[in-house]
Amino acid sequence: MARVDSMLWFMMGFAQLLLGGRIGGDPTLELLGIILQGTGGSSVILGLYFLMFLARHEKEFTEGYSKMEKTAFLRDAEGRVVDLEDTTPKAVKAIWYIVPTGLTILGALAWLTSG
């Protein structure tokens, strides 16, 4: 689930790049467009950084991160907690990855074709 966060940075960055490219006319609005394009580009770079950082250190995050509201305790015969099991259905997990990835790809394509 942690990789979805980097997709949010990508979506936010491409949205800023698209908005910054469309703003024009008044010199003040052109300055705002330049600022939006600068912050959008840096958001895309931040998304890349988080994606690479999480890919490199994924083992550390999976061992130390658990959403307690989405887990169930597995107990042995004596009632001791043996393990935590994620009870989220695979379809829900897939949707949490497919939607941000699809929106990121659409945003990137829109930005590349608007150039």
N, C-alpha and C positions, 0 to 999 in steps of 0.2 A: 504494500500500500504506500510505502514511502516514495516510490518512484512517481506516483501521481502528483506529488508536490512539484517536481521539476516540470511536469507538463503544464501545471498552472502558471509557472513562470514563463514558459514558452507562449501560452495563450495570451497572457497579459502583455508580453513583449510585442507579439505580432499585432495585437489590437492597437497598441500605442503607435507602432510603425504605420499601420494603416490610417489611423486618425491623423497623425502628424503629416502624412503625405497628402491628405485631402484638404487640410486647412490652408487657406490662402486669401489673398486680397489685401487686407489691411496689414501694414508693417508689424503691428503688435501681434496679430494672429499668425503672421509668418514666423515671428520669434517663438511663439507658443508651439507652432508646428515643428520647428527645429529642436526645441527642448523635448517635445514628445518623441521625436525620432531618436534623439540621443538616449533618453531613458528607456525607450523600447528596445533599442539595440543592446543596452546594458542588461536589460531583463532577459533577453534571449541568451546572452553570454552567461548570466547567472544560472539560467536553467540548464545550460550545457555543463557548467561546473558542478551543479548538484547532481546531475545525472551521472557524470563520470565519478564523482566522489562517492555516491551511493553504490555504484557498481563495484568500485574498488574496495569499499568497506562494508559490504552488505552483510557479511557474517557477524560483524560486531553489532549491527542494528537488529538483526533477526533474533539474536540471543537476548538482547537487552530491552526489546520493545514488545509489549503485548497490550492490546486494548482489552481491559478486563471486562468490559460490558459485552464483548463479542466472544468470550471464551467460556468453556465449561471445565470444571474440575474433574479429573479422572482420579478415582480413589481405589486403593487396594482393599483387600478383605478386612483389614483392621481399621479402615476409615481414614487412613493418612492420604494426603494429596500426593499423587504420583506425578501427574503431568497436567498441563493446561492444553485444552484442545480448542481450536478455533471452530466455531459452529456456523460461520457465515457460509451460505450456499455458494457453490462455484459460479453459478450464473450471476450472482450479485457482484462477486469479485471481478468477473470478466467485464461487466458493465462499467465498473469503476475504472478499468483500464481502457476500454474501447472508446468511451465517450470523450475523455480528455485527449486521447491520441487522435481521434478523428477530427475534433475541433482544432487541434494544433496543426494537423496537416492541411485542413481547409484554410486556416489563417495564413499559413506559410505560402500556400499556392496563391491565395488572393493577393498577398503582399508582393510575391514574385511577378505576378501578371499585371499588377497596377503600375509597376516601375516605369 
